[in-house]
Structures are given as structure tokens and as C-alpha cells.
């Protein structure tokens, strides 16, 4: 099954950039509707989430 732009956004930036997830793909949509589909499995999602959380905490001056 092909992911579509109708996937609920997991993150939306005020400038129009959106990240979603559907059918084992991260979906990145630019403000000009350019779309990239990035295949990712369960372990990849967990790893990415942990890395993003650690990055956010580091930027806030804390640790994850």
C-alpha cells in the first residue's frame, strides 16, 4: 500500500512542513507539497524517537 498525504501529521511546523507516518513509512512534506517517503520499521521508529528525544533534551540543556 502506498502512503498518502492524508496521513495524520505527527508533527507540523508553522511554516508548512509536515512529518507523518503510514504503512511503515515516514512521510515528509514540504511547504510546496514536495513529498519524501522514508521506509522505517518498528525498531527504526524507536531508535529515531530516542535520538530525537536526546537531541531535544540536549538543546534544552538537560539529558535524556
PyMOL Python script that loads the backbone (N, CA, C, O; Angstrom):
from pymol import cmd

cmd.read_pdbstr("""\
ATOM      1  N   UNK A   1       0.844  -1.183   0.000  1.00  0.00           N
ATOM      2  CA  UNK A   1       0.000   0.000   0.000  1.00  0.00           C
ATOM      3  C   UNK A   1       0.884   1.240   0.000  1.00  0.00           C
ATOM      4  O   UNK A   1       1.884   1.285   0.718  1.00  0.00           O
ATOM      5  N   UNK A   2       0.537   2.228  -0.780  1.00  0.00           N
ATOM      6  CA  UNK A   2       1.308   3.464  -0.893  1.00  0.00           C
ATOM      7  C   UNK A   2       0.806   4.480   0.127  1.00  0.00           C
ATOM      8  O   UNK A   2      -0.396   4.737   0.194  1.00  0.00           O
ATOM      9  N   UNK A   3       1.709   5.065   0.925  1.00  0.00           N
ATOM     10  CA  UNK A   3       1.302   6.103   1.878  1.00  0.00           C
ATOM     11  C   UNK A   3       0.753   7.320   1.136  1.00  0.00           C
ATOM     12  O   UNK A   3       1.129   7.584  -0.006  1.00  0.00           O
ATOM     13  N   UNK A   4      -0.123   8.046   1.784  1.00  0.00           N
ATOM     14  CA  UNK A   4      -0.714   9.224   1.152  1.00  0.00           C
ATOM     15  C   UNK A   4      -0.579  10.439   2.059  1.00  0.00           C
ATOM     16  O   UNK A   4      -0.292  10.315   3.249  1.00  0.00           O
ATOM     17  N   UNK A   5      -0.791  11.602   1.481  1.00  0.00           N
ATOM     18  CA  UNK A   5      -0.686  12.843   2.242  1.00  0.00           C
ATOM     19  C   UNK A   5      -1.829  12.984   3.245  1.00  0.00           C
ATOM     20  O   UNK A   5      -1.763  13.839   4.128  1.00  0.00           O
ATOM     21  N   UNK A   6      -2.860  12.174   3.130  1.00  0.00           N
ATOM     22  CA  UNK A   6      -3.977  12.264   4.065  1.00  0.00           C
ATOM     23  C   UNK A   6      -3.648  11.653   5.428  1.00  0.00           C
ATOM     24  O   UNK A   6      -4.479  11.682   6.336  1.00  0.00           O
ATOM     25  N   UNK A   7      -2.444  11.101   5.575  1.00  0.00           N
ATOM     26  CA  UNK A   7      -1.999  10.555   6.846  1.00  0.00           C
ATOM     27  C   UNK A   7      -1.986  11.653   7.902  1.00  0.00           C
ATOM     28  O   UNK A   7      -1.512  12.756   7.631  1.00  0.00           O
ATOM     29  N   UNK A   8      -2.499  11.374   9.105  1.00  0.00           N
ATOM     30  CA  UNK A   8      -2.450  12.406  10.155  1.00  0.00           C
ATOM     31  C   UNK A   8      -1.017  12.837  10.445  1.00  0.00           C
ATOM     32  O   UNK A   8      -0.112  12.005  10.520  1.00  0.00           O
ATOM     33  N   UNK A   9      -0.821  14.120  10.604  1.00  0.00           N
ATOM     34  CA  UNK A   9       0.510  14.661  10.874  1.00  0.00           C
ATOM     35  C   UNK A   9       0.961  14.271  12.273  1.00  0.00           C
ATOM     36  O   UNK A   9       0.196  14.367  13.232  1.00  0.00           O
ATOM     37  N   UNK A  10       2.203  13.830  12.379  1.00  0.00           N
ATOM     38  CA  UNK A  10       2.809  13.580  13.683  1.00  0.00           C
ATOM     39  C   UNK A  10       3.469  14.860  14.187  1.00  0.00           C
ATOM     40  O   UNK A  10       3.597  15.081  15.391  1.00  0.00           O
ATOM     41  N   UNK A  11       3.885  15.697  13.236  1.00  0.00           N
ATOM     42  CA  UNK A  11       4.477  16.993  13.568  1.00  0.00           C
ATOM     43  C   UNK A  11       4.202  17.947  12.409  1.00  0.00           C
ATOM     44  O   UNK A  11       4.409  17.595  11.248  1.00  0.00           O
ATOM     45  N   UNK A  12       3.740  19.141  12.725  1.00  0.00           N
ATOM     46  CA  UNK A  12       3.535  20.181  11.714  1.00  0.00           C
ATOM     47  C   UNK A  12       4.236  21.449  12.166  1.00  0.00           C
ATOM     48  O   UNK A  12       4.001  21.944  13.268  1.00  0.00           O
ATOM     49  N   UNK A  13       5.099  21.968  11.304  1.00  0.00           N
ATOM     50  CA  UNK A  13       5.806  23.215  11.579  1.00  0.00           C
ATOM     51  C   UNK A  13       4.947  24.373  11.088  1.00  0.00           C
ATOM     52  O   UNK A  13       4.258  24.236  10.078  1.00  0.00           O
ATOM     53  N   UNK A  14       4.972  25.510  11.777  1.00  0.00           N
ATOM     54  CA  UNK A  14       4.164  26.657  11.346  1.00  0.00           C
ATOM     55  C   UNK A  14       4.447  27.121   9.913  1.00  0.00           C
ATOM     56  O   UNK A  14       3.583  27.731   9.284  1.00  0.00           O
ATOM     57  N   UNK A  15       5.646  26.840   9.392  1.00  0.00           N
ATOM     58  CA  UNK A  15       5.978  27.245   8.025  1.00  0.00           C
ATOM     59  C   UNK A  15       5.420  26.291   6.976  1.00  0.00           C
ATOM     60  O   UNK A  15       5.625  26.510   5.782  1.00  0.00           O
ATOM     61  N   UNK A  16       4.723  25.242   7.392  1.00  0.00           N
ATOM     62  CA  UNK A  16       4.071  24.358   6.439  1.00  0.00           C
ATOM     63  C   UNK A  16       4.710  22.995   6.266  1.00  0.00           C
ATOM     64  O   UNK A  16       4.174  22.160   5.536  1.00  0.00           O
ATOM     65  N   UNK A  17       5.824  22.745   6.906  1.00  0.00           N
ATOM     66  CA  UNK A  17       6.464  21.434   6.795  1.00  0.00           C
ATOM     67  C   UNK A  17       5.745  20.445   7.702  1.00  0.00           C
ATOM     68  O   UNK A  17       5.353  20.784   8.818  1.00  0.00           O
ATOM     69  N   UNK A  18       5.574  19.219   7.215  1.00  0.00           N
ATOM     70  CA  UNK A  18       4.827  18.213   7.960  1.00  0.00           C
ATOM     71  C   UNK A  18       5.556  16.883   7.926  1.00  0.00           C
ATOM     72  O   UNK A  18       6.155  16.514   6.916  1.00  0.00           O
ATOM     73  N   UNK A  19       5.500  16.164   9.046  1.00  0.00           N
ATOM     74  CA  UNK A  19       6.010  14.799   9.114  1.00  0.00           C
ATOM     75  C   UNK A  19       4.861  13.913   9.561  1.00  0.00           C
ATOM     76  O   UNK A  19       4.183  14.202  10.547  1.00  0.00           O
ATOM     77  N   UNK A  20       4.652  12.833   8.827  1.00  0.00           N
ATOM     78  CA  UNK A  20       3.612  11.877   9.165  1.00  0.00           C
ATOM     79  C   UNK A  20       4.163  10.466   9.110  1.00  0.00           C
ATOM     80  O   UNK A  20       5.343  10.263   8.824  1.00  0.00           O
ATOM     81  N   UNK A  21       3.315   9.500   9.383  1.00  0.00           N
ATOM     82  CA  UNK A  21       3.714   8.098   9.341  1.00  0.00           C
ATOM     83  C   UNK A  21       2.533   7.266   8.870  1.00  0.00           C
ATOM     84  O   UNK A  21       1.404   7.450   9.326  1.00  0.00           O
ATOM     85  N   UNK A  22       2.809   6.342   7.944  1.00  0.00           N
ATOM     86  CA  UNK A  22       1.776   5.421   7.466  1.00  0.00           C
ATOM     87  C   UNK A  22       2.434   4.249   6.778  1.00  0.00           C
ATOM     88  O   UNK A  22       3.403   4.412   6.037  1.00  0.00           O
ATOM     89  N   UNK A  23       1.907   3.076   7.023  1.00  0.00           N
ATOM     90  CA  UNK A  23       2.332   1.878   6.299  1.00  0.00           C
ATOM     91  C   UNK A  23       3.846   1.703   6.254  1.00  0.00           C
ATOM     92  O   UNK A  23       4.420   1.476   5.189  1.00  0.00           O
ATOM     93  N   UNK A  24       4.487   1.809   7.412  1.00  0.00           N
ATOM     94  CA  UNK A  24       5.932   1.589   7.542  1.00  0.00           C
ATOM     95  C   UNK A  24       6.774   2.628   6.815  1.00  0.00           C
ATOM     96  O   UNK A  24       7.895   2.330   6.402  1.00  0.00           O
ATOM     97  N   UNK A  25       6.253   3.848   6.651  1.00  0.00           N
ATOM     98  CA  UNK A  25       6.982   4.934   6.006  1.00  0.00           C
ATOM     99  C   UNK A  25       6.821   6.222   6.810  1.00  0.00           C
ATOM    100  O   UNK A  25       5.716   6.572   7.225  1.00  0.00           O
ATOM    101  N   UNK A  26       7.940   6.924   7.026  1.00  0.00           N
ATOM    102  CA  UNK A  26       7.855   8.309   7.469  1.00  0.00           C
ATOM    103  C   UNK A  26       7.542   9.119   6.217  1.00  0.00           C
ATOM    104  O   UNK A  26       8.096   8.854   5.150  1.00  0.00           O
ATOM    105  N   UNK A  27       6.679  10.079   6.339  1.00  0.00           N
ATOM    106  CA  UNK A  27       6.286  10.890   5.197  1.00  0.00           C
ATOM    107  C   UNK A  27       6.642  12.333   5.518  1.00  0.00           C
ATOM    108  O   UNK A  27       6.127  12.910   6.476  1.00  0.00           O
ATOM    109  N   UNK A  28       7.516  12.908   4.720  1.00  0.00           N
ATOM    110  CA  UNK A  28       7.968  14.280   4.915  1.00  0.00           C
ATOM    111  C   UNK A  28       7.403  15.127   3.782  1.00  0.00           C
ATOM    112  O   UNK A  28       7.633  14.842   2.607  1.00  0.00           O
ATOM    113  N   UNK A  29       6.669  16.162   4.144  1.00  0.00           N
ATOM    114  CA  UNK A  29       6.007  17.003   3.146  1.00  0.00           C
ATOM    115  C   UNK A  29       6.481  18.436   3.325  1.00  0.00           C
ATOM    116  O   UNK A  29       6.366  19.003   4.411  1.00  0.00           O
ATOM    117  N   UNK A  30       7.017  19.021   2.253  1.00  0.00           N
ATOM    118  CA  UNK A  30       7.483  20.400   2.276  1.00  0.00           C
ATOM    119  C   UNK A  30       6.346  21.376   2.085  1.00  0.00           C
ATOM    120  O   UNK A  30       5.227  20.989   1.750  1.00  0.00           O
ATOM    121  N   UNK A  31       6.643  22.651   2.303  1.00  0.00           N
ATOM    122  CA  UNK A  31       5.611  23.683   2.158  1.00  0.00           C
ATOM    123  C   UNK A  31       5.100  23.781   0.726  1.00  0.00           C
ATOM    124  O   UNK A  31       4.008  24.298   0.489  1.00  0.00           O
ATOM    125  N   UNK A  32       5.884  23.286  -0.229  1.00  0.00           N
ATOM    126  CA  UNK A  32       5.467  23.293  -1.634  1.00  0.00           C
ATOM    127  C   UNK A  32       4.866  21.954  -2.053  1.00  0.00           C
ATOM    128  O   UNK A  32       4.732  21.682  -3.246  1.00  0.00           O
ATOM    129  N   UNK A  33       4.501  21.110  -1.075  1.00  0.00           N
ATOM    130  CA  UNK A  33       3.914  19.784  -1.272  1.00  0.00           C
ATOM    131  C   UNK A  33       4.878  18.752  -1.847  1.00  0.00           C
ATOM    132  O   UNK A  33       4.447  17.677  -2.263  1.00  0.00           O
ATOM    133  N   UNK A  34       6.186  19.062  -1.879  1.00  0.00           N
ATOM    134  CA  UNK A  34       7.178  18.056  -2.231  1.00  0.00           C
ATOM    135  C   UNK A  34       7.137  16.993  -1.139  1.00  0.00           C
ATOM    136  O   UNK A  34       7.145  17.321   0.047  1.00  0.00           O
ATOM    137  N   UNK A  35       7.094  15.726  -1.533  1.00  0.00           N
ATOM    138  CA  UNK A  35       6.925  14.651  -0.569  1.00  0.00           C
ATOM    139  C   UNK A  35       8.044  13.631  -0.678  1.00  0.00           C
ATOM    140  O   UNK A  35       8.451  13.255  -1.776  1.00  0.00           O
ATOM    141  N   UNK A  36       8.538  13.187   0.472  1.00  0.00           N
ATOM    142  CA  UNK A  36       9.529  12.113   0.526  1.00  0.00           C
ATOM    143  C   UNK A  36       8.977  11.015   1.424  1.00  0.00           C
ATOM    144  O   UNK A  36       8.462  11.292   2.507  1.00  0.00           O
ATOM    145  N   UNK A  37       9.087   9.767   0.972  1.00  0.00           N
ATOM    146  CA  UNK A  37       8.656   8.604   1.729  1.00  0.00           C
ATOM    147  C   UNK A  37       9.895   7.849   2.166  1.00  0.00           C
ATOM    148  O   UNK A  37      10.689   7.425   1.325  1.00  0.00           O
ATOM    149  N   UNK A  38      10.074   7.674   3.461  1.00  0.00           N
ATOM    150  CA  UNK A  38      11.260   7.027   4.001  1.00  0.00           C
ATOM    151  C   UNK A  38      10.831   5.744   4.704  1.00  0.00           C
ATOM    152  O   UNK A  38      10.158   5.804   5.733  1.00  0.00           O
ATOM    153  N   UNK A  39      11.212   4.574   4.164  1.00  0.00           N
ATOM    154  CA  UNK A  39      10.823   3.329   4.816  1.00  0.00           C
ATOM    155  C   UNK A  39      11.478   3.203   6.197  1.00  0.00           C
ATOM    156  O   UNK A  39      12.655   3.519   6.369  1.00  0.00           O
ATOM    157  N   UNK A  40      10.693   2.733   7.181  1.00  0.00           N
ATOM    158  CA  UNK A  40      11.221   2.577   8.536  1.00  0.00           C
ATOM    159  C   UNK A  40      10.400   1.515   9.263  1.00  0.00           C
ATOM    160  O   UNK A  40       9.173   1.486   9.163  1.00  0.00           O
ATOM    161  N   UNK A  41      11.084   0.659   9.982  1.00  0.00           N
ATOM    162  CA  UNK A  41      10.413  -0.394  10.741  1.00  0.00           C
ATOM    163  C   UNK A  41      10.215   0.010  12.198  1.00  0.00           C
ATOM    164  O   UNK A  41      10.525   1.132  12.599  1.00  0.00           O
ATOM    165  N   UNK A  42       9.694  -0.930  12.976  1.00  0.00           N
ATOM    166  CA  UNK A  42       9.413  -0.667  14.389  1.00  0.00           C
ATOM    167  C   UNK A  42      10.664  -0.268  15.157  1.00  0.00           C
ATOM    168  O   UNK A  42      10.651   0.716  15.896  1.00  0.00           O
ATOM    169  N   UNK A  43      11.735  -1.018  14.990  1.00  0.00           N
ATOM    170  CA  UNK A  43      12.976  -0.703  15.702  1.00  0.00           C
ATOM    171  C   UNK A  43      13.554   0.634  15.239  1.00  0.00           C
ATOM    172  O   UNK A  43      14.106   1.384  16.045  1.00  0.00           O
ATOM    173  N   UNK A  44      13.430   0.930  13.959  1.00  0.00           N
ATOM    174  CA  UNK A  44      13.892   2.219  13.447  1.00  0.00           C
ATOM    175  C   UNK A  44      13.113   3.375  14.043  1.00  0.00           C
ATOM    176  O   UNK A  44      13.691   4.414  14.363  1.00  0.00           O
ATOM    177  N   UNK A  45      11.796   3.205  14.197  1.00  0.00           N
ATOM    178  CA  UNK A  45      10.972   4.251  14.813  1.00  0.00           C
ATOM    179  C   UNK A  45      11.393   4.486  16.260  1.00  0.00           C
ATOM    180  O   UNK A  45      11.503   5.629  16.704  1.00  0.00           O
ATOM    181  N   UNK A  46      11.627   3.396  16.991  1.00  0.00           N
ATOM    182  CA  UNK A  46      12.049   3.531  18.385  1.00  0.00           C
ATOM    183  C   UNK A  46      13.406   4.216  18.460  1.00  0.00           C
ATOM    184  O   UNK A  46      13.589   5.137  19.257  1.00  0.00           O
ATOM    185  N   UNK A  47      14.357   3.782  17.644  1.00  0.00           N
ATOM    186  CA  UNK A  47      15.693   4.379  17.636  1.00  0.00           C
ATOM    187  C   UNK A  47      15.630   5.857  17.279  1.00  0.00           C
ATOM    188  O   UNK A  47      16.274   6.679  17.931  1.00  0.00           O
ATOM    189  N   UNK A  48      14.867   6.202  16.255  1.00  0.00           N
ATOM    190  CA  UNK A  48      14.728   7.600  15.853  1.00  0.00           C
ATOM    191  C   UNK A  48      14.100   8.424  16.975  1.00  0.00           C
ATOM    192  O   UNK A  48      14.552   9.534  17.257  1.00  0.00           O
ATOM    193  N   UNK A  49      13.067   7.889  17.611  1.00  0.00           N
ATOM    194  CA  UNK A  49      12.419   8.597  18.703  1.00  0.00           C
ATOM    195  C   UNK A  49      13.371   8.877  19.857  1.00  0.00           C
ATOM    196  O   UNK A  49      13.373   9.974  20.415  1.00  0.00           O
ATOM    197  N   UNK A  50      14.182   7.880  20.213  1.00  0.00           N
ATOM    198  CA  UNK A  50      15.156   8.063  21.295  1.00  0.00           C
ATOM    199  C   UNK A  50      16.201   9.115  20.928  1.00  0.00           C
ATOM    200  O   UNK A  50      16.577   9.944  21.755  1.00  0.00           O
ATOM    201  N   UNK A  51      16.662   9.071  19.681  1.00  0.00           N
ATOM    202  CA  UNK A  51      17.661  10.052  19.241  1.00  0.00           C
ATOM    203  C   UNK A  51      17.086  11.461  19.204  1.00  0.00           C
ATOM    204  O   UNK A  51      17.762  12.415  19.588  1.00  0.00           O
ATOM    205  N   UNK A  52      15.848  11.601  18.745  1.00  0.00           N
ATOM    206  CA  UNK A  52      15.220  12.920  18.710  1.00  0.00           C
ATOM    207  C   UNK A  52      14.986  13.447  20.125  1.00  0.00           C
ATOM    208  O   UNK A  52      15.184  14.633  20.388  1.00  0.00           O
ATOM    209  N   UNK A  53      14.565  12.567  21.036  1.00  0.00           N
ATOM    210  CA  UNK A  53      14.358  12.983  22.422  1.00  0.00           C
ATOM    211  C   UNK A  53      15.672  13.444  23.053  1.00  0.00           C
ATOM    212  O   UNK A  53      15.705  14.461  23.745  1.00  0.00           O
ATOM    213  N   UNK A  54      16.747  12.703  22.818  1.00  0.00           N
ATOM    214  CA  UNK A  54      18.053  13.075  23.368  1.00  0.00           C
ATOM    215  C   UNK A  54      18.520  14.404  22.788  1.00  0.00           C
ATOM    216  O   UNK A  54      19.068  15.237  23.510  1.00  0.00           O
ATOM    217  N   UNK A  55      18.310  14.609  21.491  1.00  0.00           N
ATOM    218  CA  UNK A  55      18.699  15.869  20.856  1.00  0.00           C
ATOM    219  C   UNK A  55      17.916  17.035  21.455  1.00  0.00           C
ATOM    220  O   UNK A  55      18.492  18.075  21.772  1.00  0.00           O
ATOM    221  N   UNK A  56      16.610  16.862  21.610  1.00  0.00           N
ATOM    222  CA  UNK A  56      15.789  17.916  22.195  1.00  0.00           C
ATOM    223  C   UNK A  56      16.201  18.239  23.620  1.00  0.00           C
ATOM    224  O   UNK A  56      16.284  19.408  23.997  1.00  0.00           O
ATOM    225  N   UNK A  57      16.459  17.206  24.410  1.00  0.00           N
ATOM    226  CA  UNK A  57      16.894  17.429  25.795  1.00  0.00           C
ATOM    227  C   UNK A  57      18.233  18.162  25.826  1.00  0.00           C
ATOM    228  O   UNK A  57      18.426  19.064  26.641  1.00  0.00           O
ATOM    229  N   UNK A  58      19.155  17.782  24.947  1.00  0.00           N
ATOM    230  CA  UNK A  58      20.472  18.440  24.895  1.00  0.00           C
ATOM    231  C   UNK A  58      20.316  19.908  24.536  1.00  0.00           C
ATOM    232  O   UNK A  58      21.018  20.758  25.083  1.00  0.00           O
ATOM    233  N   UNK A  59      19.408  20.213  23.625  1.00  0.00           N
ATOM    234  CA  UNK A  59      19.200  21.608  23.240  1.00  0.00           C
ATOM    235  C   UNK A  59      18.579  22.420  24.369  1.00  0.00           C
ATOM    236  O   UNK A  59      18.763  23.635  24.447  1.00  0.00           O
ATOM    237  N   UNK A  60      17.844  21.740  25.241  1.00  0.00           N
ATOM    238  CA  UNK A  60      17.250  22.411  26.396  1.00  0.00           C
ATOM    239  C   UNK A  60      18.218  22.476  27.573  1.00  0.00           C
ATOM    240  O   UNK A  60      17.910  23.064  28.609  1.00  0.00           O
ATOM    241  N   UNK A  61      19.396  21.863  27.403  1.00  0.00           N
ATOM    242  CA  UNK A  61      20.395  21.896  28.440  1.00  0.00           C
ATOM    243  C   UNK A  61      20.296  20.761  29.445  1.00  0.00           C
ATOM    244  O   UNK A  61      20.977  20.772  30.470  1.00  0.00           O
ATOM    245  N   UNK A  62      19.443  19.775  29.149  1.00  0.00           N
ATOM    246  CA  UNK A  62      19.279  18.634  30.055  1.00  0.00           C
ATOM    247  C   UNK A  62      19.844  17.378  29.438  1.00  0.00           C
ATOM    248  O   UNK A  62      20.557  17.429  28.436  1.00  0.00           O
ATOM    249  N   UNK A  63      19.529  16.275  30.028  1.00  0.00           N
ATOM    250  CA  UNK A  63      19.942  14.982  29.483  1.00  0.00           C
ATOM    251  C   UNK A  63      18.730  14.077  29.400  1.00  0.00           C
ATOM    252  O   UNK A  63      17.777  14.217  30.167  1.00  0.00           O
ATOM    253  N   UNK A  64      18.779  13.155  28.467  1.00  0.00           N
ATOM    254  CA  UNK A  64      17.657  12.228  28.288  1.00  0.00           C
ATOM    255  C   UNK A  64      17.793  11.038  29.206  1.00  0.00           C
ATOM    256  O   UNK A  64      16.940  10.150  29.196  1.00  0.00           O
TER     257      UNK A  64
END
""", "prot")
cmd.dss("prot")
cmd.show_as("cartoon", "prot")
cmd.util.cbc("prot")
cmd.orient("prot")
